[in-house]
Amino acid sequence: MAAVSPPSALPPTAGTSAARSLRFWGVLLLVMFILTSAVGGSLALESTYLVVTLASHVGLALVTVGIAGYATSSVGRSYRAVPRGFAGLAALAALGATIAGAVFLLGGGSSSALDAMEGLAGLGILSSLVLIVTGGETGKLASAAGPG
C-alpha cells in the first residue's frame, strides 16, 4: 500500500514561483533601499564616520545593486515592458546612488553628490513600489505565464 501525503494548502510550486515574481523582488528591493537609506541617515548624524556604519552602508548599497540587477536581468525577462522597465529603473537608481555615494566619500563630502545619492535612493524606493504593484502574475508575458 502506497503512502499518501497529506494535502497541502499551498500549490506545489508556491515557494519557487514566489521567488520568480517581480513583486517579491520589488518588496526585497524596497526593504534594501529603506535599510540602506536608514544606515546612511545614521552616518549623517555621526561627527566622524564609524567604520562599522560606513561598511554596513557600502555593503547594503552593493547588495541592493546586485539584487536589482538580478531582478532586472534574470527574473524580469518573463515580464511585460512596464514591470521590466521599473525593475531596470530601480537597478539604475541603485547603481547611480552607489556611484554618487562613492563620489561623496572620496570627493570630500560634495553636497551635490549627497543630493544625487538621496534623490536616486528616493527614485529607487518609488520604482520598487511600482514594481510591487505591477510585478504580479498579470504583468507576465502571455507565453511565460504558464505553470512553474
For each residue, the residues with C-beta under 8 A, 3 or more apart:
1:
2:
3:
4:
5: 8
6:
7:
8: 5 11 12
9:
10: 14 15
11: 8 14 17
12: 8
13: 16 17 147 148
14: 10 11 17 18
15: 10 18 19
16: 13 19 20 148
17: 11 13 14 20 21 148
18: 14 15 21 24
19: 15 16 24
20: 16 17 24 75 78
21: 17 18 24 25 75 135 136 137
22: 25 26 71 75 76 79 83 84 87 131 134 135 136 139
23: 26 27 131 132 135 136
24: 18 19 20 21 27 28 135
25: 21 22 28 29 67 70 71 75 87 131 135
26: 22 23 29 30 71 86 87 90 128 129 130 131 132 135
27: 23 24 30 31 128 132
28: 24 25 31 32 67 71
29: 25 26 32 33 64 67 68 71 90 94 124 127 128 131
30: 26 27 33 34 125 128 129 132
31: 27 28 34 35
32: 28 29 35 36 60 63 64 67
33: 29 30 36 37 64 90 94 121 124 125 128
34: 30 31 37 38 125
35: 31 32 38 39 60
36: 32 33 39 40 57 60 61 64 97 121
37: 33 34 40 41 118 121 125
38: 34 35 41 42
39: 35 36 42 43 53 56 57 60
40: 36 37 43 44 57 101 117 121
41: 37 38 44 45
42: 38 39 45 46 53
43: 39 40 46 49 53 54 57
44: 40 41
45: 41 42
46: 42 43 49 50 53
47:
48:
49: 43 46 53 54
50: 46 53 54
51: 54 55
52: 55 56
53: 39 42 43 46 49 50 56 57
54: 43 49 50 51 57 58 105
55: 51 52 58 59
56: 39 52 53 59 60
57: 36 39 40 43 53 54 60 61 101
58: 54 55 61 62 101
59: 55 56 62 63
60: 32 35 36 39 56 57 63 64
61: 36 57 58 64 65 94 97 98 101
62: 58 59 65 66 98
63: 32 59 60 66 67
64: 29 32 33 36 60 61 67 68 94 98 124
65: 61 62 68 69 91 94 95 98
66: 62 63 69 70
67: 25 28 29 32 63 64 70 71
68: 29 64 65 71 72 87 90 91 93 94 95 124
69: 65 66 72 73 91 95
70: 25 66 67 73 74 75
71: 22 25 26 28 29 67 68 74 75 76 87 90 91 131
72: 68 69 75 76 84 87 88 90 91
73: 69 70 76 77
74: 70 71 77
75: 20 21 22 25 70 71 72 78 79 87
76: 22 71 72 73 79 83 84 87 88
77: 73 74 84 144
78: 20 75 140 141 144
79: 22 75 76 83 84 87 135 139 140 141 144
80: 83 84 139 140 141
81: 84 85
82: 85 86 134 139
83: 22 76 79 80 86 87 131 134 135 139
84: 22 72 76 77 79 80 81 87 88
85: 81 82 88 89
86: 26 82 83 89 90 127 130 131 134 135
87: 22 25 26 68 71 72 75 76 79 83 84 90 91 127 131 135
88: 72 76 84 85 91 92
89: 85 86 92 93 123 127
90: 26 29 33 68 71 72 86 87 93 94 124 127 128 131
91: 65 68 69 71 72 87 88 94 95
92: 88 89 95 96
93: 68 89 90 96 97 120 121 123 124 127
94: 29 33 61 64 65 68 90 91 97 98 120 124
95: 65 68 69 91 92 98 99
96: 92 93 99 100 116 120
97: 36 61 93 94 100 101 116 117 120 121 124
98: 61 62 64 65 94 95 101 102
99: 95 96 102 103
100: 96 97 103 104 113 114 116 117 120
101: 40 57 58 61 97 98 104 105 113 117
102: 98 99 105 106
103: 99 100 106 107 110 113 116
104: 100 101 107 109 110 113 114 117
105: 54 101 102
106: 102 103
107: 103 104 110 113
108:
109: 104 113 114
110: 103 104 107 113 114
111: 114 115
112: 115 116
113: 100 101 103 104 107 109 110 116 117
114: 100 104 109 110 111 117 118
115: 111 112 118 119
116: 96 97 100 103 112 113 119 120
117: 40 97 100 101 104 113 114 120 121
118: 37 114 115 121 122
119: 115 116 122 123
120: 93 94 96 97 100 116 117 123 124
121: 33 36 37 40 93 97 117 118 124 125
122: 118 119 125 126
123: 89 93 119 120 126 127
124: 29 33 64 68 90 93 94 97 120 121 127 128
125: 30 33 34 37 121 122 128 129
126: 122 123 129 130
127: 29 86 87 89 90 93 123 124 130 131
128: 26 27 29 30 33 90 124 125 131 132
129: 26 30 125 126 132 133
130: 26 86 126 127 133 134
131: 22 23 25 26 29 71 83 86 87 90 127 128 134 135
132: 23 26 27 30 128 129 135
133: 129 130
134: 22 82 83 86 130 131 139
135: 21 22 23 24 25 26 79 83 86 87 131 132 139
136: 21 22 23 139
137: 21 140 145
138:
139: 22 79 80 82 83 134 135 136
140: 78 79 80 137 144 145
141: 78 79 80 144 145
142: 145
143: 146
144: 77 78 79 140 141
145: 137 140 141 142
146: 143
147: 13
148: 13 16 17
